[in-house]
């Protein structure tokens, strides 16, 4: 059995968790603020691990994967709350990017 799950399965798992343990979703604007906070925590780790800043004390134990999962969790909450099917949205977004950018990056001399 694979540990891989689809976006649709992730949306269902988050919804089940919220209804079982979280009682209800936070409001959409609250979750947007939480998403911003989580992205900030991820950015902090990225700046220290891959950028010019250094870790302070207990920050050295910061878990990049866990912070990414926190961002995904809240994004899934927002998708569930607003009726967005992330699988369908991702498919459409990939199609949009492919149609728009299929030659743009190949022709960008800065990327050569």
MARGU-484209 format. One line per 2 residues: number of its first residue (from 1); their letters; for each residue x, y, z of C-alpha. Coordinates in pm, whole numbers, plus 32768, in hexadecimal, padded with zeros to 4 digits. Each point is the difference from the previous one (the first is absolute). Layout:
NUM> a> X,Y,Z; ...
***
This chain:
1> xx> 8000,8000,8000; 8089,8153,7F9C
3> xx> 801F,8129,80EB; 7FA9,80E8,7EDF
5> xx> 7EB3,80B0,8011; 7F4E,80D7,7F03
7> xx> 7F9F,8168,8039; 7E97,7F8F,800F
9> xx> 8052,7F02,8110; 80C1,810B,80BF
11> xx> 7ED4,80E8,7FEE; 7F22,7EED,808B
13> xx> 80F6,7FA8,8115; 801D,816A,8070
15> xx> 7E86,8026,7FFD; 7FD3,7EC3,80CF
17> xx> 8109,8075,80F8; 7F5E,8157,8023
19> xx> 7EA9,7F67,803C; 808A,7EFC,80F6
21> xx> 8101,80C6,80C6; 7FE5,816B,7F9A
23> xx> 7E87,8020,802B; 7FEA,80F6,7EDD
25> xx> 80DA,80C0,7F0F; 8086,8151,806D
27> xx> 7F70,8119,7F30; 808F,8032,7EA5
29> xx> 80AD,8146,805D; 8094,7F62,813A
31> xx> 8084,7EDF,7F2F; 8090,80F8,7F05
33> xx> 80BC,80A9,811E; 8074,7EAB,807F
35> xx> 8077,7FA6,7EA1; 80C9,8140,7FF5
37> xx> 8097,7FAC,8154; 805B,7EA0,7F90
39> xx> 80A0,8081,7EBF; 80C9,80EF,80D8
41> xx> 807C,7EDF,80D7; 8062,7F45,7EC5
43> xx> 80B0,8136,7F79; 80C2,8024,8145
45> xx> 808B,7E9F,7FE0; 804F,8030,7E8F
47> xx> 80B7,8148,8046; 80D5,7F57,8106
49> xx> 803D,7EB5,7F53; 8036,807E,7E9D
51> xx> 802F,8176,802C; 80F5,80DE,80B3
53> xx> 7F63,7FFD,8159; 8064,7F0E,8113
55> xx> 7F2C,7F37,80F1; 7FD5,8073,8166
57> xx> 7FFF,7F02,811C; 7ED4,7F18,7FEB
59> xx> 7FB7,8068,7E98; 810D,7F07,7F96
61> xx> 7EFE,7EED,8037; 7F04,80A4,7F17
63> xx> 7F65,7F02,7F14; 7FE0,8079,7E98
65> xx> 7F19,7EE3,7F98; 7F1A,803B,8128
67> xx> 7FE5,8173,7FAF; 7FAC,7FAD,7E96
69> xx> 7EF6,7F0F,807C; 7F70,8112,80E1
71> xx> 7FE2,80E4,7ECF; 7F57,7EE9,7F3B
73> xx> 7F13,7FB4,8121; 7F7D,8163,8017
75> xx> 7FEC,8020,7E85; 7F2D,7EC3,7FFA
77> xx> 7F22,8090,8112; 7FC6,8136,7F2D
79> xx> 7FB7,7F2E,7ECC; 7F03,7F32,80C2
81> xx> 7F5A,8135,8090; 7FE1,80AE,7EB1
83> xx> 7F99,7ED1,7F33; 8141,7FE8,7F35
85> xx> 8056,7EA9,7F76; 817C,8010,8013
87> xx> 802D,7EE2,7F09; 7F37,80B3,7EF7
89> xx> 809B,8151,8054; 815F,7F6D,7FE5
91> xx> 7FB2,7F5D,7EAF; 7F79,8148,7F76
93> xx> 8127,80C3,808C; 80FD,7F13,7F61
95> xx> 7F4B,8020,7EB3; 8002,817C,801E
97> xx> 8173,800A,8053; 8055,7F0E,7EE7
99> xx> 7F3E,80C6,7EFC; 808B,814C,8078
101> xx> 8168,7F9D,8048; 8056,7ED6,7F23
103> xx> 810D,80C7,7F4A; 802D,8131,80E0
105> xx> 80FD,7F63,80EE; 80BB,7F4B,7EEC
107> xx> 802D,814F,7F51; 806A,80BA,8139
109> xx> 8176,8041,7FDE; 8016,8038,817A
111> xx> 7FAC,7E91,8036; 80FC,7F79,7F07
***
